[in-house]
Amino acid sequence: MKNVEMKVDGNILTIKVDLSKEFGPSSSGKTIIIASTEGNVAIDGHEGTKIGLNVYRKK
């Protein structure tokens, strides 16, 4: 994951992203990546539950 922190407390998932960071252009070159789970990832302690997150801005 890039710039994504996830915390599970019971049934509450909290996601933390630093919006001041950048990781360069997307593969299409149209946007700048700020954060990504880089695909779907499992949520600890919640079998079968996944998250996919992309945070970006226009170039």
C-alpha positions as CSV (number, residue, x, y, z in Angstrom):
1,M,0.0,0.0,0.0
2,K,1.1,3.5,-0.7
3,N,0.3,6.2,2.0
4,V,-2.7,4.3,3.4
5,E,-3.1,3.3,7.1
6,M,-6.1,1.2,8.1
7,K,-7.2,0.4,11.6
8,V,-10.1,-1.8,12.6
9,D,-11.8,-1.3,16.0
10,G,-14.6,-3.8,16.4
11,N,-16.7,-3.2,13.3
12,I,-15.4,0.3,12.5
13,L,-12.7,0.7,9.8
14,T,-10.7,3.9,10.0
15,I,-8.6,5.0,7.0
16,K,-5.8,7.5,7.2
17,V,-4.2,9.2,4.2
18,D,-1.7,12.1,4.1
19,L,-3.0,14.3,1.4
20,S,0.2,16.2,1.1
21,K,2.1,13.2,-0.4
22,E,2.4,12.4,-4.1
23,F,3.6,9.2,-5.8
24,G,3.9,10.4,-9.4
25,P,1.5,10.0,-12.4
26,S,-1.0,7.2,-12.8
27,S,-0.4,4.7,-15.6
28,S,-2.6,6.7,-17.9
29,G,-0.7,9.9,-17.0
30,K,-3.9,11.8,-16.5
31,T,-3.7,12.0,-12.7
32,I,-1.2,12.2,-9.8
33,I,-1.4,9.4,-7.3
34,I,-1.8,10.5,-3.6
35,A,-2.6,7.1,-2.0
36,S,-3.5,3.6,-3.1
37,T,-4.1,0.1,-1.7
38,E,-2.7,-1.1,-5.1
39,G,-5.7,-3.3,-5.7
40,N,-8.2,-5.0,-3.3
41,V,-6.8,-6.0,0.1
42,A,-8.4,-8.0,2.9
43,I,-9.5,-6.3,6.1
44,D,-8.0,-8.0,9.1
45,G,-10.4,-9.9,11.3
46,H,-13.3,-9.7,8.8
47,E,-13.1,-12.7,6.6
48,G,-14.2,-12.2,3.0
49,T,-14.3,-8.4,3.3
50,K,-12.0,-6.4,1.1
51,I,-11.2,-2.8,0.3
52,G,-9.8,-1.1,-2.8
53,L,-8.8,2.6,-2.4
54,N,-7.4,5.1,-4.8
55,V,-6.8,8.8,-3.9
56,Y,-5.7,11.1,-6.8
57,R,-5.8,14.5,-8.2
58,K,-5.8,15.9,-11.7
59,K,-2.4,16.5,-13.3
